[in-house]
């Protein structure tokens, strides 16, 4: 069924709000029932002028409307999963290939280029942060979903109590419960979260951070089995010569303290994650070298 519609009668009782402003306030698109203070005549004139498009019956949008938002309006639902995570500014390894939207189970509305989840409606065009994070657990891989959750925790958009309440009723095998079990607000980056979960899922002992007393080292990303340091370099790594010099000093100091360092990049985590995890496992299997004893 189509969404709510407005009975276009008694024009004198309607306050003719500017169509473009009304759609801007709705995020760039809306259903006719949401445009209650804009006359049908004004909408049709805006369509005739090319200022507004009608992608479906009862739906009006600005030509530059965000793809994800328009998908939510077309199914009369809300963005969720990775699409909602992106809308809330949370970190993602990759943007979703298609909009993820949630709409009521009984709805017949659909979208050919969106992933439609038939779940309880959200009452807004974007689900809240907690719902977005928990829905990510059902759409993304566990490591990538945990990275989204860690991002929300790191930015103060969620806390441990927020996560504990809904998950307490779930079976421990439920992907949402597994996500919460791995989540950690101390995670410093998207890459760190993903690799940490991958390694722990292999049964490895991974410490989230290592604060070394020596000023030349500071914090490292991950410490595995007490001696193997895994450092993960993001987009802007070594943006200047000073950062490059500091990193080399840290490597020397870690070696002097008897630790082995493996470095990897964003591209490895994105494209060669299994290879990276296998490399860590193989280095550990070879045993701690004599100089690191």
PyMOL commands that set and color helices and strands:
alter all, ss='L'
color gray80, all
select helices_A, chain A and resi 11-13+19-25+32-34+40-48+67-74+81-87+129-139+142-154+160-167+175-182+190-201+241-256+266-271+273-286+290-292
alter helices_A, ss='H'
color red, helices_A
select strands_A, chain A and resi 29-31+52-56+59-62+78-79+99-103+114-118+206-207+210-212+218-220+222-224+228-233+260-265
alter strands_A, ss='S'
color yellow, strands_A
deselect
rebuild
show_as cartoon
